[in-house]
Amino acid sequence: MSAKKNKQGGVEANSDSQSTEAGLMDARRAKAKKSLDAGNNPFANDVDTADRSWIIDLRRRFAGAKLEATEEEGERYDADKVQSLAGDDSVHVLGRMMSRRGFGKAAFLKLRDGSGEIQLFAKKDILADDFPVLETLDMADHIEARGTVMVTRTGELSVQVTQLRLLSKAIRPLPDKWHGLTDVELRYRRRYVDLVANPEVAFALRARSILIQGVRDYLDRRQFLEVETPTLHSVVGGASAKPFNTHHNALDLNLFLRIAPELYLKRLLVGGFERVYEVGRCYRNEGISTRHNPEFTMLEFYQAYATYETLMPMTEELFRHADQFLKARFTEDGLAHVYDGWVAAREFTIDEPFARVPMHEAIARAAVKAGLPEDVLAQLDTIKISPASAGETPNREAGDALVKQWAKHNERSGAIDWTNFRRGLAGCGRDGDRVFAAYEYLAEPFLAEDYRSADGSKSVPVFVIDYPAEVSPLARRKDSDPSLTDRFELFVETRELCNAFSELNDPDDQAARFQDQVARKAQGADETMDYDEDYVRALQHGMPPAAGFGMGIDRLAMTLTGQPSIRDVIAFPLLRPESEK
């Protein structure tokens, strides 16, 4: 019987493979019973870890006995040096058995713990009464072994086992050919198998955790206080996004899962906390893509008596600190080669100063490179395409001709998404909205192309600054030009990572902007904020001048580890339910 595809495009197991797997599971259950009958619990929970030896520590201990590696023989050790370093010491290792070869009077097992892998050498005359344990073991079982460190004839560092015990029986075997599996969704769905079969998958997840520690380390050293704020909100605020709805039964209260912690963190500024931050989950009811997951981890911090210009050098420092923190930990854990590989593959550098570019300047530079006229912003109304329900604009024909002409100027102009740009312009009723749309389509996709390192070999991160007030409802207006705000977003290889601004602390201005958001929602815009009366009241009590910063932790991890999708740095990303089998 051939395999068939399910609704998600994954391949379902056919009846033959299901039957085979059921037979293998029965055989493993029989081995578990055999172990139990022999007086050994196949699901034990009485391990004494007081003298446990981590595999990475063993490799560090015997690093001085390592011989120069060759391509043919790989990593090898000097037996005499290992014997000298080991002495009569016994080691105690725990982990999952990943492979096995040899039977009869000797067997070689590959053991993996959370820090690495090592070979176990089980010899009948040495293992004695525990040798029959081998008959109950299968790949993926968790085992416990005690023994002495030695080197095999092929030069491999090994543990010669004197005691062996099955700790936890893996009843279900790993799928055949799981390594290199191309059904990526199945790998995300069964991450527990993916991590066992493809240990390199864990590197990005490990890096994400370490980067969070590095971010905390940077802020803690600067007297920031980590806090927690509510994730259930009664109004939508803190960012422009569509929320998830929920309901509290006891209070009969409709609530929203937070889209950002911003407004509560700024309430703490009002209350006297001058430097606060939060690393927490946020939820946005938006599409799923390589850069978006409906639930994600956000860092936000707020500093009193600071401006967005204060935060730009801090952002550069934060990135470098987190990256060096990652490097140090991976080096300490014996994974320097993994980190070095990520750095070598980066198409950007964080070692040079980040570019700072006003939005209007980014548009102008992009327009010149695309061969567009200098007054392109003045001609946006000409090219927009109104929705069919609103009827076509009178100048549609002229707009078609103009865009056709522009798109042929050069390769750059031909790469612009003119269709969606023109449709997006139809929803822009204000000058600031049109400027932002022009930036999104004409400049943002090409930032990595336009802003390069000194030698031109890599892109540099770009602070795009001075956003229009219309698209920045919580940012302070620029004193020199009230149509703009003191705001920046940071882009690395055209990927947006950070959003920051000088905070708006004028309660009347904030109230007016909330009212504008409400009016836009009434006109059909669903990614808008509600009027937060309590937040306005908080501002009326006086918030110090301050600057705030937000960054997606998942995107930071993606960027620094070179992962193509946000799902690669989230252990269990949201997926459609599996189809009924």
VEXDREN-2710 file (C-alpha; in Angstrom, 1 decimal):
% VEXDREN-2710
k/r/px/py/pz
1/MET/0.0/0.0/0.0
2/SER/1.4/3.4/-0.9
3/ALA/1.6/6.3/1.5
4/LYS/-0.9/9.1/1.1
5/LYS/-0.7/12.8/1.8
6/ASN/-2.6/14.5/4.6
7/LYS/-4.3/17.9/4.5
8/GLN/-1.2/19.7/5.6
9/GLY/0.9/18.1/2.8
10/GLY/2.8/15.7/5.2
11/VAL/3.0/12.0/4.4
12/GLU/0.9/9.7/6.6
13/ALA/2.2/6.4/7.5
14/ASN/0.7/3.6/5.5
15/SER/-0.8/0.5/7.1
16/ASP/2.3/-1.6/6.4
17/SER/4.6/0.9/8.2
18/GLN/2.1/1.2/11.0
19/SER/2.0/-2.6/11.4
20/THR/5.8/-2.7/11.4
21/GLU/6.1/0.0/14.0
22/ALA/3.5/-1.8/16.2
23/GLY/5.5/-5.0/16.0
24/LEU/8.7/-3.1/17.0
25/MET/6.8/-1.5/19.9
26/ASP/5.6/-4.9/21.1
27/ALA/9.2/-6.2/21.0
28/ARG/10.3/-3.3/23.1
29/ARG/7.5/-3.8/25.6
30/ALA/8.7/-7.5/25.9
31/LYS/12.2/-6.3/26.7
32/ALA/10.8/-3.9/29.3
33/LYS/9.0/-6.9/30.9
34/LYS/12.1/-9.0/30.8
35/SER/14.0/-6.2/32.6
36/LEU/11.2/-6.0/35.2
37/ASP/11.2/-9.8/35.7
38/ALA/14.9/-9.6/36.4
39/GLY/14.2/-7.1/39.2
40/ASN/15.1/-4.0/37.3
41/ASN/12.5/-1.3/36.8
42/PRO/12.5/-0.3/33.1
43/PHE/11.1/3.1/34.2
44/ALA/13.3/3.8/37.2
45/ASN/13.5/7.1/39.1
46/ASP/16.1/6.4/41.8
47/VAL/19.3/7.8/40.1
48/ASP/21.9/9.2/42.5
49/THR/23.6/12.1/40.5
50/ALA/26.0/13.2/43.3
51/ASP/29.0/11.8/41.4
52/ARG/27.7/12.2/37.9
53/SER/30.2/12.9/35.1
54/TRP/29.0/15.1/32.3
55/ILE/30.4/14.0/29.0
56/ILE/31.7/17.5/28.2
57/ASP/33.6/17.5/31.5
58/LEU/35.2/14.2/30.6
59/ARG/36.4/15.5/27.2
60/ARG/37.8/18.6/28.9
61/ARG/39.6/16.5/31.5
62/PHE/41.3/14.4/28.8
63/ALA/41.8/17.1/26.2
64/GLY/45.5/17.0/26.8
65/ALA/45.7/13.5/25.6
66/LYS/44.1/14.3/22.2
67/LEU/46.1/13.6/19.1
68/GLU/46.2/15.7/16.0
69/ALA/43.0/14.9/14.1
70/THR/43.2/13.5/10.6
71/GLU/40.5/13.5/8.0
72/GLU/40.7/9.7/7.7
73/GLU/40.8/8.8/11.3
74/GLY/39.0/11.8/12.9
75/GLU/39.5/12.5/16.6
76/ARG/41.9/10.2/18.4
77/TYR/43.5/10.0/21.8
78/ASP/46.8/8.8/23.2
79/ALA/46.0/5.7/25.3
80/ASP/49.0/6.1/27.7
81/LYS/48.2/9.7/28.5
82/VAL/44.5/8.9/29.1
83/GLN/45.5/6.1/31.4
84/SER/47.8/8.5/33.3
85/LEU/45.1/11.2/33.6
86/ALA/42.4/8.7/34.5
87/GLY/44.3/6.7/37.2
88/ASP/41.9/4.5/39.1
89/ASP/39.0/7.0/39.1
90/SER/35.6/5.6/38.2
91/VAL/33.1/7.7/36.2
92/HIS/29.3/7.8/36.3
93/VAL/27.5/8.7/33.1
94/LEU/23.8/9.0/32.2
95/GLY/22.1/9.6/28.9
96/ARG/20.4/8.2/25.8
97/MET/21.8/5.3/23.8
98/MET/22.1/6.5/20.2
99/SER/23.8/3.6/18.5
100/ARG/25.0/0.1/19.2
101/ARG/27.4/-2.3/17.4
102/GLY/28.9/-5.7/18.2
103/PHE/27.3/-8.4/20.2
104/GLY/28.7/-11.7/21.5
105/LYS/31.2/-10.9/24.2
106/ALA/31.6/-7.2/23.6
107/ALA/29.5/-4.2/22.5
108/PHE/30.1/-0.6/21.7
109/LEU/27.4/1.9/22.6
110/LYS/27.1/5.6/21.8
111/LEU/25.8/7.5/24.8
112/ARG/24.5/11.1/24.5
113/ASP/23.7/13.4/27.4
114/GLY/22.9/17.1/27.3
115/SER/26.5/18.1/26.8
116/GLY/27.8/15.7/24.2
117/GLU/28.4/12.1/23.2
118/ILE/30.9/9.4/24.2
119/GLN/31.4/5.7/23.5
120/LEU/30.8/3.0/26.0
121/PHE/32.7/-0.3/25.8
122/ALA/30.8/-3.2/27.3
123/LYS/32.9/-6.3/27.7
124/LYS/31.4/-9.5/29.1
125/ASP/34.3/-10.5/31.4
126/ILE/34.4/-7.0/32.9
127/LEU/30.7/-6.2/33.0
128/ALA/30.0/-9.6/34.5
129/ASP/26.5/-9.9/36.0
130/ASP/25.3/-6.7/34.3
131/PHE/26.1/-8.0/30.8
132/PRO/22.6/-9.5/30.3
133/VAL/21.3/-5.9/30.5
134/LEU/22.4/-5.4/27.0
135/GLU/19.7/-7.9/25.8
136/THR/17.1/-5.4/27.1
137/LEU/18.5/-2.3/25.4
138/ASP/17.3/-0.6/22.2
139/MET/18.3/2.6/20.5
140/ALA/16.9/5.7/22.3
141/ASP/16.8/4.0/25.7
142/HIS/18.0/6.0/28.7
143/ILE/20.8/4.2/30.5
144/GLU/23.2/4.5/33.4
145/ALA/26.8/3.3/33.3
146/ARG/29.8/3.3/35.6
147/GLY/33.3/2.5/34.6
148/THR/36.8/3.8/33.8
149/VAL/38.0/6.0/31.0
150/MET/40.1/4.3/28.4
151/VAL/41.1/4.4/24.7
152/THR/40.1/1.7/22.2
153/ARG/42.4/0.3/19.5
154/THR/41.1/2.9/17.0
155/GLY/42.0/5.7/19.4
156/GLU/38.5/6.6/20.5
157/LEU/38.0/8.0/24.0
158/SER/35.6/5.6/25.7
159/VAL/34.2/4.4/29.1
160/GLN/34.9/0.8/29.8
161/VAL/31.7/-0.2/31.6
162/THR/31.7/-2.0/34.9
163/GLN/28.1/-1.4/35.8
164/LEU/25.1/-0.9/33.4
165/ARG/21.4/-0.3/34.0
166/LEU/18.4/0.5/31.9
167/LEU/16.7/3.6/33.3
168/SER/13.9/4.4/30.8
169/LYS/12.7/2.2/28.0
170/ALA/11.9/4.0/24.7
171/ILE/8.8/2.0/23.7
172/ARG/8.4/3.8/20.3
173/PRO/11.5/3.6/18.0
174/LEU/12.8/6.6/16.2
175/PRO/11.3/6.8/12.6
176/ASP/13.4/5.4/9.8
177/LYS/15.4/8.0/7.9
178/TRP/14.3/10.8/10.3
179/HIS/17.7/12.5/9.8
180/GLY/17.4/14.9/6.9
181/LEU/13.7/14.6/6.8
182/THR/12.3/17.2/4.3
183/ASP/8.8/17.4/5.8
184/VAL/9.7/20.4/8.0
185/GLU/6.3/20.8/9.5
186/LEU/6.4/17.2/10.8
187/ARG/9.8/18.0/12.4
188/TYR/8.3/21.1/14.1
189/ARG/5.3/19.1/15.2
190/ARG/7.3/16.3/16.7
191/ARG/10.2/18.4/18.0
192/TYR/11.0/15.8/20.7
193/VAL/12.0/13.4/17.9
194/ASP/13.7/16.0/15.8
195/LEU/15.9/17.0/18.8
196/VAL/16.9/13.4/19.3
197/ALA/17.6/12.5/15.7
198/ASN/19.1/15.8/14.7
199/PRO/21.0/17.2/17.7
200/GLU/22.1/20.2/15.7
201/VAL/18.5/21.5/15.8
202/ALA/19.1/22.1/19.5
203/PHE/21.9/24.6/18.9
204/ALA/19.6/27.4/17.9
205/LEU/17.2/26.7/20.8
206/ARG/20.1/26.7/23.2
207/ALA/21.4/29.9/21.7
208/ARG/18.0/31.6/22.1
209/SER/18.1/30.8/25.9
210/ILE/21.6/32.0/26.2
211/LEU/20.8/35.3/24.3
212/ILE/18.0/36.0/26.8
213/GLN/20.5/35.5/29.6
214/GLY/22.9/37.9/27.8
215/VAL/20.2/40.5/27.4
216/ARG/19.3/40.3/31.1
217/ASP/23.0/40.5/32.0
218/TYR/23.4/43.7/30.0
219/LEU/20.4/45.4/31.6
220/ASP/21.0/44.2/35.1
221/ARG/24.5/45.6/35.0
222/ARG/22.9/49.0/34.2
223/GLN/20.5/49.1/37.2
224/PHE/17.4/48.1/35.3
225/LEU/14.8/46.2/37.3
226/GLU/13.1/43.2/35.8
227/VAL/9.3/43.2/36.4
228/GLU/6.2/41.4/35.3
229/THR/3.1/43.0/34.0
230/PRO/-0.4/41.6/33.1
231/THR/-0.9/39.5/30.0
232/LEU/-4.7/39.8/30.3
233/HIS/-5.7/43.3/29.2
234/SER/-9.1/45.0/29.2
235/VAL/-8.2/47.3/26.4
236/VAL/-6.0/46.9/23.3
237/GLY/-2.9/49.0/23.5
238/GLY/0.9/49.2/23.4
239/ALA/1.2/48.4/19.7
240/SER/-0.8/48.4/16.5
241/ALA/-1.9/44.8/16.0
242/LYS/-5.0/42.6/16.1
243/PRO/-5.4/40.8/19.5
244/PHE/-6.7/37.5/20.6
245/ASN/-9.9/37.6/22.6
246/THR/-10.7/35.7/25.8
247/HIS/-13.2/35.7/28.6
248/HIS/-12.9/35.6/32.4
249/ASN/-15.9/33.7/33.7
250/ALA/-15.9/34.7/37.3
251/LEU/-15.8/38.4/36.5
252/ASP/-17.9/38.0/33.3
253/LEU/-15.2/40.1/31.7
254/ASN/-14.1/40.1/28.0
255/LEU/-10.3/40.4/27.9
256/PHE/-7.4/40.5/25.3
257/LEU/-4.1/38.6/25.4
258/ARG/-1.6/41.4/25.4
259/ILE/0.1/42.5/22.2
260/ALA/2.7/44.4/24.2
261/PRO/3.6/45.3/27.8
262/GLU/4.4/48.9/27.0
263/LEU/1.6/50.8/28.8
264/TYR/2.0/49.0/32.1
265/LEU/5.7/49.4/32.1
266/LYS/5.3/53.2/31.6
267/ARG/2.8/53.2/34.5
268/LEU/5.8/52.0/36.6
269/LEU/7.8/55.0/35.3
270/VAL/5.0/57.2/36.7
271/GLY/5.2/55.3/40.0
272/GLY/8.9/56.1/40.4
273/PHE/10.7/53.1/38.9
274/GLU/13.3/54.8/36.6
275/ARG/14.7/51.8/34.8
276/VAL/12.5/48.7/34.2
277/TYR/12.4/45.9/31.7
278/GLU/10.3/42.8/31.0
279/VAL/11.0/39.6/28.9
280/GLY/7.7/38.1/28.3
281/ARG/5.2/36.4/25.9
282/CYS/3.1/38.6/23.7
283/TYR/0.3/37.5/21.4
284/ARG/-0.8/38.9/18.0
285/ASN/-3.6/37.5/15.9
286/GLU/-1.8/37.8/12.6
287/GLY/-0.6/35.7/9.8
288/ILE/2.1/33.1/10.2
289/SER/5.3/33.5/8.2
290/THR/9.0/32.9/8.5
291/ARG/9.1/36.1/10.7
292/HIS/5.8/35.8/12.5
293/ASN/4.4/33.4/15.1
294/PRO/1.2/34.3/16.9
295/GLU/2.9/34.0/20.3
296/PHE/6.4/35.3/20.7
297/THR/8.8/36.6/23.3
298/MET/9.4/40.4/23.6
299/LEU/11.9/42.4/25.4
300/GLU/10.8/45.9/26.4
301/PHE/12.7/48.3/28.6
302/TYR/12.1/51.9/29.6
303/GLN/14.6/54.4/31.0
304/ALA/13.7/57.8/32.6
305/TYR/15.5/60.9/31.6
306/ALA/16.6/59.4/28.3
307/THR/15.8/60.0/24.6
308/TYR/15.7/57.8/21.5
309/GLU/19.2/59.1/20.7
310/THR/20.3/57.6/24.1
311/LEU/19.0/54.2/23.1
312/MET/20.8/54.0/19.7
313/PRO/24.3/53.4/21.2
314/MET/22.7/51.3/23.9
315/THR/21.2/49.1/21.2
316/GLU/24.6/48.6/19.5
317/GLU/26.1/47.7/22.9
318/LEU/23.2/45.3/23.7
319/PHE/23.6/43.5/20.4
320/ARG/27.4/43.1/20.8
321/HIS/27.1/42.1/24.5
322/ALA/24.5/39.4/23.7
323/ASP/26.5/38.1/20.9
324/GLN/29.7/37.9/22.9
325/PHE/27.7/36.3/25.8
326/LEU/26.6/33.7/23.3
327/LYS/30.2/33.2/22.0
328/ALA/31.5/32.7/25.6
329/ARG/28.9/30.2/26.6
330/PHE/29.2/28.1/23.4
331/THR/33.0/28.1/23.7
332/GLU/32.7/27.0/27.3
333/ASP/30.3/24.2/26.3
334/GLY/32.6/23.0/23.6
335/LEU/30.5/24.4/20.8
336/ALA/32.8/27.2/19.6
337/HIS/32.8/25.7/16.1
338/VAL/29.0/26.1/15.9
339/TYR/29.2/29.8/16.9
340/ASP/32.1/30.4/14.5
341/GLY/30.0/28.8/11.7
342/TRP/27.1/31.2/12.4
343/VAL/29.4/34.2/12.3
344/ALA/31.1/33.1/9.1
345/ALA/27.7/32.7/7.4
346/ARG/26.5/36.2/8.4
347/GLU/25.9/38.6/5.6
348/PHE/26.0/41.5/8.0
349/THR/28.4/42.8/10.6
350/ILE/27.7/44.2/14.0
351/ASP/31.4/45.2/14.6
352/GLU/31.0/48.5/12.7
353/PRO/28.8/51.5/13.7
354/PHE/25.2/51.0/12.7
355/ALA/23.8/53.3/10.1
356/ARG/21.4/56.1/11.1
357/VAL/19.0/57.1/8.3
358/PRO/16.0/59.4/8.5
359/MET/13.0/57.8/6.8
360/HIS/12.7/60.6/4.1
361/GLU/16.4/60.2/3.3
362/ALA/16.0/56.4/3.0
363/ILE/13.2/56.9/0.5
364/ALA/15.1/59.5/-1.5
365/ARG/18.2/57.3/-1.7
366/ALA/16.1/54.3/-2.7
367/ALA/14.3/56.4/-5.3
368/VAL/17.5/57.6/-6.9
369/LYS/18.8/54.0/-7.1
370/ALA/15.6/52.9/-8.8
371/GLY/15.8/55.7/-11.3
372/LEU/12.6/57.3/-9.9
373/PRO/11.9/61.1/-9.9
374/GLU/13.0/63.1/-6.9
375/ASP/9.3/64.2/-6.3
376/VAL/8.1/60.6/-6.2
377/LEU/6.2/61.2/-2.9
378/ALA/4.2/64.0/-4.6
379/GLN/3.1/61.5/-7.3
380/LEU/1.8/58.8/-5.0
381/ASP/-1.9/59.8/-5.4
382/THR/-1.5/59.4/-9.1
383/ILE/-0.4/55.7/-9.0
384/LYS/-2.7/54.4/-6.2
385/ILE/-5.3/51.8/-7.0
386/SER/-8.5/52.1/-5.0
387/PRO/-10.4/48.9/-3.9
388/ALA/-13.1/47.7/-6.4
389/SER/-15.8/48.5/-3.8
390/ALA/-14.8/52.2/-3.8
391/GLY/-14.5/52.4/-7.6
392/GLU/-11.4/53.1/-9.6
393/THR/-9.7/56.4/-9.2
394/PRO/-10.1/58.8/-12.2
395/ASN/-6.4/58.8/-12.9
396/ARG/-6.0/55.0/-12.9
397/GLU/-5.0/54.9/-16.6
398/ALA/-2.3/57.6/-16.0
399/GLY/-1.1/55.7/-12.9
400/ASP/-0.7/52.5/-14.9
401/ALA/1.3/54.2/-17.6
402/LEU/3.5/55.9/-15.0
403/VAL/4.3/52.8/-13.0
404/LYS/4.9/50.8/-16.3
405/GLN/7.5/53.5/-17.2
406/TRP/9.1/53.5/-13.7
407/ALA/9.3/49.7/-13.4
408/LYS/11.5/49.6/-16.6
409/HIS/14.1/52.0/-15.4
410/ASN/16.5/49.4/-14.0
411/GLU/16.8/46.1/-12.2
412/ARG/16.1/47.8/-8.9
413/SER/12.9/49.5/-10.0
414/GLY/11.7/46.2/-11.5
415/ALA/12.1/44.4/-8.2
416/ILE/9.7/46.8/-6.4
417/ASP/6.3/45.2/-5.5
418/TRP/4.4/47.9/-7.4
419/THR/1.0/46.1/-7.3
420/ASN/0.8/45.8/-3.5
421/PHE/2.3/49.2/-3.1
422/ARG/-0.3/50.9/-5.2
423/ARG/-3.1/49.0/-3.5
424/GLY/-1.7/49.9/-0.1
425/LEU/-1.7/53.6/-1.0
426/ALA/-5.5/53.5/-1.4
427/GLY/-5.9/53.0/2.4
428/CYS/-3.6/56.0/3.2
429/GLY/-5.7/59.0/4.0
430/ARG/-2.9/61.1/5.5
431/ASP/0.5/62.3/4.4
432/GLY/2.3/60.3/7.1
433/ASP/0.6/57.1/6.0
434/ARG/1.7/57.7/2.4
435/VAL/5.3/58.4/3.4
436/PHE/5.4/55.2/5.5
437/ALA/3.9/53.1/2.6
438/ALA/6.6/54.6/0.3
439/TYR/9.3/53.6/2.7
440/GLU/7.9/50.1/3.2
441/TYR/8.0/49.3/-0.6
442/LEU/10.7/51.6/-2.0
443/ALA/13.3/51.5/0.7
444/GLU/12.9/48.8/3.4
445/PRO/13.4/45.8/1.1
446/PHE/16.7/47.2/-0.1
447/LEU/18.3/48.4/3.2
448/ALA/20.9/45.7/3.1
449/GLU/21.8/46.6/-0.4
450/ASP/22.1/50.3/0.3
451/TYR/24.0/50.4/3.6
452/ARG/27.3/48.5/3.6
453/SER/30.4/47.9/5.7
454/ALA/33.5/50.0/5.0
455/ASP/34.9/47.3/2.7
456/GLY/31.4/46.7/1.1
457/SER/31.5/43.0/1.9
458/LYS/28.6/42.9/4.4
459/SER/25.6/45.0/5.2
460/VAL/25.4/47.0/8.4
461/PRO/22.4/47.3/10.7
462/VAL/20.3/50.4/10.0
463/PHE/18.5/52.6/12.4
464/VAL/15.6/54.2/10.4
465/ILE/14.7/57.3/12.3
466/ASP/12.1/60.1/12.3
467/TYR/8.9/58.3/11.6
468/PRO/5.7/60.2/10.8
469/ALA/3.5/61.0/13.8
470/GLU/0.5/59.3/12.0
471/VAL/2.1/55.9/12.3
472/SER/3.6/56.4/15.8
473/PRO/0.7/56.9/18.2
474/LEU/2.8/56.5/21.4
475/ALA/6.0/58.4/20.4
476/ARG/7.0/61.9/21.2
477/ARG/6.8/64.5/18.4
478/LYS/10.1/66.1/17.3
479/ASP/10.6/69.6/18.6
480/SER/12.1/70.6/15.3
481/ASP/9.3/69.1/13.2
482/PRO/6.0/68.0/14.9
483/SER/4.9/66.0/11.9
484/LEU/7.7/63.5/12.8
485/THR/8.5/61.6/16.0
486/ASP/11.7/60.8/17.9
487/ARG/11.5/57.1/16.9
488/PHE/13.7/54.5/15.3
489/GLU/13.4/51.0/14.1
490/LEU/16.4/48.8/13.7
491/PHE/16.8/46.6/10.6
492/VAL/19.4/43.9/10.1
493/GLU/19.5/42.4/6.6
494/THR/16.1/44.0/6.0
495/ARG/14.7/42.1/9.0
496/GLU/13.1/44.5/11.6
497/LEU/14.3/43.7/15.1
498/CYS/13.7/46.7/17.3
499/ASN/11.3/49.6/17.8
500/ALA/12.1/52.5/20.1
501/PHE/11.2/56.1/20.7
502/SER/11.2/59.0/23.1
503/GLU/8.1/58.5/25.0
504/LEU/5.0/60.7/24.7
505/ASN/4.3/62.0/28.2
506/ASP/1.9/64.9/27.4
507/PRO/-1.5/63.5/28.5
508/ASP/-3.6/65.7/26.3
509/ASP/-1.6/64.8/23.2
510/GLN/-1.8/61.1/24.1
511/ALA/-5.6/61.4/24.6
512/ALA/-5.9/63.0/21.1
513/ARG/-3.9/60.2/19.5
514/PHE/-5.9/57.5/21.3
515/GLN/-9.1/59.2/19.9
516/ASP/-7.5/59.2/16.4
517/GLN/-6.9/55.4/16.8
518/VAL/-10.5/54.9/17.9
519/ALA/-11.7/56.8/14.8
520/ARG/-9.6/54.7/12.5
521/LYS/-10.9/51.5/14.1
522/ALA/-14.5/52.8/13.4
523/GLN/-13.5/53.2/9.7
524/GLY/-12.5/49.6/9.5
525/ALA/-8.8/49.5/10.6
526/ASP/-8.5/46.5/12.8
527/GLU/-4.8/46.9/13.8
528/THR/-5.4/50.0/16.0
529/MET/-5.5/50.7/19.7
530/ASP/-8.3/51.4/22.1
531/TYR/-8.7/54.5/24.2
532/ASP/-7.0/53.7/27.5
533/GLU/-8.5/56.1/30.0
534/ASP/-6.5/54.8/32.9
535/TYR/-3.2/55.3/31.1
536/VAL/-4.1/58.9/30.3
537/ARG/-4.9/59.3/34.0
538/ALA/-1.5/57.9/34.8
539/LEU/0.2/60.4/32.5
540/GLN/-1.8/63.2/34.2
541/HIS/0.0/62.4/37.4
542/GLY/3.3/63.1/35.6
543/MET/5.6/60.7/33.8
544/PRO/9.3/61.7/33.6
545/PRO/10.8/62.3/30.2
546/ALA/11.8/58.8/29.1
547/ALA/12.7/56.5/26.2
548/GLY/11.4/53.0/25.5
549/PHE/12.7/50.1/23.5
550/GLY/11.1/46.9/22.2
551/MET/12.8/43.9/20.5
552/GLY/11.6/40.5/19.5
553/ILE/13.8/37.9/21.2
554/ASP/12.9/35.3/18.6
555/ARG/14.1/37.5/15.8
556/LEU/17.3/38.3/17.6
557/ALA/18.0/34.6/17.9
558/MET/17.1/34.0/14.2
559/THR/19.5/36.8/13.2
560/LEU/22.5/35.9/15.2
561/THR/22.2/32.1/14.5
562/GLY/21.3/32.5/10.8
563/GLN/18.0/30.6/11.0
564/PRO/15.7/31.0/8.0
565/SER/12.4/30.8/10.0
566/ILE/11.2/32.0/13.4
567/ARG/10.0/28.4/13.9
568/ASP/13.6/27.3/14.1
569/VAL/14.1/29.2/17.3
570/ILE/10.8/28.4/19.0
571/ALA/10.6/24.9/20.5
572/PHE/7.0/24.4/19.8
573/PRO/5.6/26.8/17.1
574/LEU/1.9/27.0/16.5
575/LEU/0.8/24.6/13.7
576/ARG/-2.5/23.4/12.2
577/PRO/-4.0/20.4/14.0
578/GLU/-3.0/17.1/12.4
579/SER/-5.6/15.6/10.2
580/GLU/-7.7/12.7/11.3
581/LYS/-6.0/9.4/10.4
END
